[in-house]
Amino acid sequence: MTDTPPQSRPPVASAGSPPVDERRATIILVAMALSTFLFVTVESLPSGLLTLMAPDLGRSTSQIGLLVTGYALVVLLTSIPLAHWTRRIARRWVLSGCAGLAAVSTLWAALAPTYEQLFAARLVTAGAQALFWVAVMPATMGLFRPIVRGKAMARLALGNSLAPVLGVPAGTWLGEQTTWRWTFVAVSALSLVVALVVLALFPTIPASEGGASRAPHPSARRFGFQMVTTGLVLSGAFGIITFITQYLIEVAGYTQGDIPKMLLLQGAAGVVGALVVSRFIDSRPVGVLIAALGLLVVTLVAMWALGENPFAAAATLAVFGFAFSTVPPALSHRVMLVAPRSTNMGVAVSSSMFNVGIAAGSGLGAALVAVVGIRAVPLASAAVMLLALLVALAEERFSPPLPGTSAAADATAG
């Protein structure tokens, strides 16, 4: 692929003042981070509520697990079409509509008398999430000055990081104290709050005129490299993420009772990583990603080599959580910098690649566990992550430096 010729590039949005003041933009950012937290939480809730939902609905735990699988497939298949169909609708209406639809469909899930109705409600929520992911980053980043958009994106990603640490455990606890249905009611109520905040505070501007609706440095070449990197990174990560519980029990020697504490350790380290990356992502978007991928390769190799030592396993799990939490905001920020068409479509393609990577990584891990055992999964994940690092380095080798980054400054000095 080659870079988009300058004469054929769409006009870049004006770099003038953001459409709202910083205080209002920050309130909206918090609401959007809460919404990402809720979407990620509700997507994964059936895994935490398996043993409560199955007997109540008269289904097996594997059938309850399909509620997560079906959800992910809808997000994968609908992101790009929904991005295309809603490309001319103001982001205020898209985001408030997604949050409102999620509130209604999650309430439907809470009240569903049958498994079939619950499944249908979940698919509606998944469609709302698919469109939400497409719209939320360009729309929210457009409320901030370009120089701090990476930091804002990292703060937005905190919702993703906190969902496994707080959302799913809290939802599981509430379900155990009451019923699983009250957990879904609580998520529905919070989603309605988000919808109202967006309606009240988000500016009504055409989607094509938002400050982040067009990438400042569009490059089809860089975007292609980044999509390959994204697929490989998520494949490598989810090979081990999917089977981390089995690894901790069978290799590191932990018990089932230790697992919540270990997952909390991983999640807490991830929150720290998301906060740390916000300090550097705007000035060093290239270096942040390369450093994170390199650290992930080393950590996964160490997890394979030292995994039988419980303390080493815990340490590598924490470092993995820290490093991996920096990758999604770094990848998303780079999409916002180089997407060759609208950033909405760029984010849609990236979201699809995320889900392709998740599915591929889970499948790779399952195949390895079935054929050679759990012990080989970290090493295989390290190999895939190394490929991702090499592709990211190739992107820098065969592409002009991004203006305004440390790489560009070094190239100019040279």
C-alpha positions in Angstrom: 0.0 0.0 0.0 1.1 3.6 -0.6 0.4 6.8 1.2 -2.7 8.8 0.1 -1.5 11.4 -2.5 -1.6 14.9 -1.1 -4.0 16.1 -3.8 -6.5 13.4 -3.1 -6.6 13.7 0.7 -9.8 15.0 2.3 -9.5 18.4 4.0 -8.3 18.1 7.6 -10.7 19.5 10.2 -9.8 22.9 11.5 -7.3 23.0 14.3 -9.2 25.9 15.9 -10.8 26.0 19.3 -12.7 23.0 20.5 -16.5 23.2 20.4 -16.9 23.2 24.2 -14.9 24.5 27.1 -12.5 22.1 28.9 -14.6 21.6 32.0 -17.6 20.5 29.9 -15.4 18.3 27.7 -14.0 16.6 30.9 -17.5 15.9 32.2 -18.4 14.3 28.8 -15.2 12.3 28.9 -16.1 10.9 32.3 -19.5 10.0 31.0 -18.0 8.3 28.0 -15.5 6.4 30.2 -18.4 5.3 32.3 -20.2 4.1 29.2 -17.2 2.1 28.0 -17.0 0.6 31.5 -20.6 -0.4 31.4 -20.4 -1.9 27.9 -17.4 -4.0 28.7 -18.9 -5.0 32.0 -22.3 -6.1 30.5 -20.5 -8.0 27.7 -18.6 -10.1 30.2 -21.3 -10.4 33.0 -22.6 -13.8 32.0 -19.1 -15.3 32.7 -19.3 -14.1 36.3 -23.0 -15.0 36.7 -22.9 -18.4 35.0 -23.9 -20.4 38.0 -26.8 -18.1 38.9 -28.2 -17.6 35.4 -28.0 -21.3 34.3 -30.5 -22.8 36.8 -32.8 -19.7 36.7 -33.2 -20.1 33.0 -33.0 -23.9 32.9 -29.9 -23.9 30.7 -26.4 -25.4 30.9 -23.4 -23.2 31.7 -22.1 -23.7 28.2 -25.3 -22.2 26.8 -25.0 -19.2 29.1 -21.4 -18.9 27.8 -22.8 -18.5 24.3 -24.3 -15.2 25.4 -20.8 -13.9 25.4 -19.8 -15.5 22.1 -22.9 -14.2 20.3 -22.3 -10.8 21.6 -18.8 -10.7 20.3 -19.8 -11.9 16.9 -22.4 -9.1 16.5 -19.8 -6.5 17.4 -17.4 -8.0 14.9 -19.9 -8.2 12.0 -21.8 -4.9 12.5 -19.1 -2.3 13.3 -18.2 -1.3 9.7 -21.8 -1.4 8.3 -23.1 0.7 11.2 -20.2 3.2 10.8 -21.2 3.6 7.2 -24.9 3.9 7.8 -24.6 6.6 10.5 -21.7 8.6 9.0 -23.8 11.7 8.5 -25.6 11.7 11.9 -24.3 14.1 14.6 -22.4 12.2 17.2 -24.6 13.6 20.0 -27.5 11.6 18.7 -25.4 8.5 17.9 -23.8 8.3 21.4 -27.0 9.2 23.3 -28.9 6.7 21.2 -26.3 3.9 21.8 -26.4 4.5 25.6 -30.2 4.8 25.6 -30.6 1.6 23.5 -28.2 -0.2 25.8 -30.3 0.9 28.8 -33.5 -0.4 27.2 -32.0 -3.7 26.0 -30.2 -4.4 29.3 -33.4 -3.8 31.1 -35.1 -6.2 28.7 -32.4 -8.8 29.5 -33.1 -8.3 33.2 -36.8 -9.0 32.7 -36.5 -11.7 30.0 -38.5 -14.7 31.0 -36.7 -17.1 28.6 -33.2 -17.8 27.4 -34.3 -16.9 23.8 -35.4 -13.5 24.9 -32.3 -12.9 26.9 -30.2 -13.9 23.9 -32.1 -11.5 21.7 -31.7 -8.6 24.2 -27.9 -9.3 24.3 -27.7 -9.1 20.5 -29.4 -5.7 20.6 -27.0 -4.5 23.3 -24.0 -5.8 21.2 -25.2 -3.7 18.2 -25.4 -0.6 20.4 -21.8 -1.3 21.6 -20.5 -1.9 18.0 -21.7 1.6 17.0 -20.7 3.2 20.3 -17.0 2.0 19.8 -17.1 3.5 16.3 -18.3 6.9 17.4 -17.0 7.5 20.9 -13.3 8.1 20.1 -13.5 10.5 17.2 -16.4 12.4 18.9 -14.9 12.6 22.3 -11.4 13.4 21.1 -12.8 16.2 19.0 -13.8 18.0 22.2 -10.2 18.5 23.2 -7.2 20.4 21.8 -5.1 18.1 19.5 -2.1 18.3 21.8 -3.9 16.5 24.6 -6.1 14.1 22.6 -3.8 11.1 23.3 -4.1 11.8 27.1 -7.9 12.0 26.8 -8.0 8.8 24.9 -5.9 7.0 27.6 -8.3 8.3 30.2 -11.2 7.1 28.1 -9.6 3.7 28.0 -9.7 3.5 31.9 -13.3 2.3 31.5 -12.0 -0.7 29.7 -9.3 -1.4 32.3 -11.6 -1.0 35.3 -14.5 -3.2 33.9 -12.7 -6.5 34.7 -11.3 -5.2 38.0 -14.5 -3.6 39.4 -17.4 -4.0 37.0 -17.6 -7.8 36.7 -16.7 -8.6 40.3 -19.2 -6.0 41.6 -21.9 -7.3 39.2 -21.2 -10.8 40.4 -21.4 -9.8 44.0 -24.7 -7.9 43.5 -26.1 -11.0 41.7 -25.0 -13.2 44.6 -26.7 -10.9 47.1 -29.9 -10.6 45.2 -30.4 -12.2 41.8 -28.5 -11.9 38.5 -31.4 -9.8 37.2 -30.7 -6.9 39.6 -27.2 -6.7 38.2 -28.5 -6.0 34.7 -31.0 -3.5 36.2 -28.2 -1.6 37.8 -26.2 -1.5 34.5 -29.4 -0.3 32.7 -29.9 2.5 35.1 -26.3 3.8 34.8 -26.6 3.6 31.0 -29.7 5.8 31.1 -27.7 8.3 33.2 -25.0 8.4 30.5 -27.6 8.9 27.7 -29.0 11.9 29.6 -25.6 13.4 30.2 -24.8 13.2 26.5 -28.1 14.7 25.5 -27.6 17.6 27.9 -23.9 18.4 27.3 -22.7 17.0 24.0 -22.6 19.7 21.2 -24.7 19.1 18.1 -22.2 19.3 15.3 -22.2 17.3 12.0 -20.2 14.1 12.2 -18.0 15.3 9.2 -17.1 18.5 11.0 -15.9 17.3 14.4 -12.4 18.3 15.3 -11.2 14.7 15.2 -13.4 13.5 12.2 -10.3 13.5 9.9 -6.8 12.2 10.8 -4.1 14.9 10.7 -1.6 12.7 8.9 -3.7 10.3 6.7 -1.6 7.4 5.4 -3.0 4.2 3.8 0.4 2.6 4.2 0.6 3.2 8.0 -3.0 2.3 8.5 -2.5 -1.1 6.8 0.6 -1.8 8.9 -1.4 -0.9 12.0 -4.3 -3.2 11.2 -1.9 -6.1 10.9 -0.2 -5.1 14.1 -3.6 -4.9 15.8 -4.6 -8.4 14.7 -1.3 -9.9 15.8 -1.2 -8.1 19.2 -4.7 -9.2 20.2 -4.1 -12.7 19.0 -1.0 -13.0 21.1 -2.6 -11.4 24.1 -5.8 -13.4 24.1 -4.0 -16.7 23.6 -2.9 -16.4 27.3 -5.7 -14.2 28.6 -8.4 -16.8 27.7 -6.6 -19.5 29.5 -4.9 -17.6 32.3 -6.9 -19.3 35.0 -5.9 -22.7 33.8 -2.3 -21.6 33.6 -2.2 -20.2 37.1 -3.7 -23.5 38.5 -2.0 -26.1 36.5 1.4 -24.5 36.0 1.9 -22.0 38.8 0.2 -24.1 41.4 -2.4 -21.7 42.6 -5.9 -22.9 43.8 -9.3 -21.9 42.5 -9.7 -19.7 45.6 -6.5 -17.7 44.7 -7.8 -16.8 41.2 -9.9 -13.7 42.1 -6.9 -12.2 43.9 -4.6 -12.9 40.9 -7.0 -11.4 38.4 -7.4 -8.4 40.7 -3.6 -8.0 40.6 -3.5 -8.2 36.8 -6.4 -5.6 36.6 -4.9 -3.2 39.1 -1.6 -3.3 37.2 -3.6 -2.6 34.0 -5.1 0.5 35.6 -1.7 1.8 36.5 -0.5 1.2 32.9 -3.4 3.1 31.5 -2.5 6.1 33.8 1.2 5.9 32.9 0.6 5.8 29.1 -1.5 9.0 29.3 1.7 10.9 30.2 3.6 10.0 27.0 1.1 9.0 24.3 0.7 12.5 22.8 4.5 13.2 22.5 5.7 9.7 21.7 2.9 7.7 20.0 5.5 5.5 18.2 7.7 4.9 21.2 4.9 4.0 23.5 3.7 1.2 21.3 7.1 -0.2 20.5 8.1 -0.2 24.2 4.8 -1.9 25.2 5.2 -4.7 22.6 8.8 -5.3 23.5 7.9 -5.6 27.2 5.0 -8.0 26.4 7.4 -10.2 24.4 9.9 -10.4 27.3 7.1 -10.9 29.9 5.5 -13.7 28.0 8.8 -15.5 27.5 9.4 -15.1 31.3 6.0 -16.4 32.0 6.8 -19.5 30.0 10.3 -20.0 31.5 9.5 -19.2 35.1 5.8 -20.1 35.3 6.2 -23.0 37.7 7.4 -20.5 40.4 4.3 -19.0 42.0 6.0 -15.7 42.8 7.4 -15.4 39.3 4.1 -16.2 37.8 2.4 -13.5 39.9 5.1 -11.0 38.9 4.8 -11.7 35.2 1.0 -11.6 35.4 1.2 -8.1 36.9 3.7 -6.9 34.3 1.6 -8.4 31.5 -1.5 -6.5 32.8 0.5 -3.3 33.0 2.0 -3.6 29.5 -1.1 -4.8 27.7 -3.3 -2.0 29.1 -1.1 0.5 27.3 -1.7 -1.1 23.9 -5.4 -0.5 23.1 -5.1 3.3 23.7 -1.8 3.5 21.8 -3.2 1.6 18.8 -6.4 3.7 18.8 -4.5 6.9 19.1 -2.4 6.0 16.1 -5.6 5.2 14.1 -6.8 8.7 14.9 -3.5 10.1 13.6 -3.3 8.2 10.2 -6.7 6.8 9.2 -6.8 7.4 5.4 -10.6 8.1 5.3 -12.8 9.4 8.1 -11.6 8.4 11.6 -15.1 6.9 12.2 -14.5 4.3 9.5 -10.9 3.9 10.6 -12.0 3.1 14.1 -14.7 0.7 12.7 -12.0 -1.3 10.8 -9.8 -1.3 13.9 -12.6 -2.5 16.1 -13.2 -5.4 13.7 -9.5 -6.3 13.7 -9.6 -6.2 17.6 -12.4 -8.8 17.5 -10.7 -10.9 14.8 -7.5 -10.9 17.0 -9.5 -11.9 20.1 -11.2 -14.8 18.3 -7.9 -15.9 16.7 -6.0 -15.8 20.0 -8.7 -17.7 21.8 -8.7 -20.3 19.0 -4.9 -20.6 19.1 -4.9 -21.1 22.8 -7.6 -23.7 22.7 -5.8 -25.7 20.0 -2.5 -25.6 21.9 -4.2 -26.6 25.2 -5.8 -29.5 23.4 -2.7 -30.7 21.5 0.3 -29.9 23.7 -1.0 -28.5 27.0 -1.3 -25.2 28.7 2.4 -24.9 29.3 3.1 -23.9 25.7 0.6 -21.1 25.5 2.7 -18.3 26.9 5.6 -19.1 24.5 3.3 -19.3 21.5 1.7 -15.9 22.5 5.3 -14.5 22.8 6.0 -15.6 19.2 2.9 -13.9 17.9 3.6 -10.8 19.9 7.1 -10.7 18.4 5.6 -10.7 15.0 3.5 -7.8 16.0 6.6 -5.9 17.2 8.4 -6.7 13.9 5.4 -5.3 11.9 5.3 -2.2 14.0 9.0 -1.7 13.4 8.5 -2.3 9.7 5.9 0.4 9.7 8.4 2.9 11.0 11.1 1.7 8.6 9.0 2.0 5.5 6.9 5.1 6.3 7.8 8.8 6.7 8.0 9.9 10.4 4.8 11.2 11.9 5.0 15.0 12.2 5.1 16.3 15.7 6.5 13.2 17.2 10.0 12.4 18.6 10.7 10.2 15.6 10.0 13.1 13.3 12.2 15.3 15.3 15.1 12.8 15.2 14.7 12.4 11.4 14.8 16.2 10.9 17.8 16.5 13.1 19.5 13.8 11.1 
